[in-house]
């Protein structure tokens, strides 16, 4: 189940450093940049299943899902057990190294 805060609280949290920000902020960002965003969660949750935080998100006005912006959900600390404190995202940018294409954090 997705539990959402009211609009006023959501906007206030977006403008507060260190406050919680989730999929709604990614959805809003996608609408602003008019580009899909592919979120990536690098830790396997269950064998053979896609991690719940790996999603292709297209905000209002986004008409194509080609060439999304990739962001990596991450945490400052992970001890191998849940719950995990997911507290920031890192943009992944494509770069070339010796003729190879790699996605690297920026």
N, C-alpha and C positions, 0 to 999 in steps of 0.2 A: 504494500500500500504506500502511496506517495502522500505525505502530509505536507501541506503548503502553509506558509505564513500569510497573513493578510498583506495587501499591496504596500501599505505604508511601512510595515516592518521590513518587507523584502527590500524596498528601495533604501531604507535607512541602513540595513545590513550591507548592501552593496557598496555604500559609501564609507563604511567603517573598517579601518585596517584591522585585520586579525579576526573578523567575524566570520561566521559560517557562510559558505556560498556553495550552492549545489547545481543541479541540472538546470534549474530555472535561469541562473545567471548565464550558463552556457547557451541556453535557448535564446535569451535576450541578446547576447553577444552575436550569435549567428544572424539574428535579424538586423542588427546594426551594421555588420560588415557585409551582409547579403551574400554569405558563403556558408556552406555546410561545415560542421565541425565534427571530426571523428575523435572521440575520447578513447583513451587506451588505459586499461588497468593491467599492469604487467605481471601480477601474481595470480597463479592458477587458484581458483576457488574449489572446483571439483573437476576431476579428470574428465575430459571430453566435453566440458561445458564452457560456453563463452562467459567470461567474467561479467558480472552485472553492471560494472561501470564502463565497459567497452561498448559504446553506442555511437551510431551516426545520427547527429542531431541537425535538423534543418528548421530554422526559425521562420517566422512570418515573412513572406516575400521572397524566400529562397526557392527558386524554381528548378535548380539543377543540383544534384548531389555529386557531380564530378569535381575532382580536385579539391577535396576538403582540406581545411586547416586541421592538423593533428595536434592534440594536446595529451600529455601524459599525466594522469592522476598520480600523486605520490604523497609520501608521508615523511616526516622527519625521523620517525622511529617505527620499526616493525619487529615484533618479537615472535612472529610465527603463530600468533593466535588472534582470534577475534574478540572484541571489536577492534578494528584498526582505525586510528585517528588520521583520516585523509584530510590533510590541511592545506594543500596547494596543488596547482597544476603547472606544468612546464611545457612551453610550446616546443614542438619538434619541427625542425627545419631540415629540408633536404640539402645535402652537400655532396660534393664529389671528392673522393680520396683515391688517387691512383687509378682513375677511370671507373671506379665503382661508385654506385649511388647509395648513400647511407642517410638514414634519418637520425639527426643528432639533436640533443637538447641545446637550446640557445640561452 
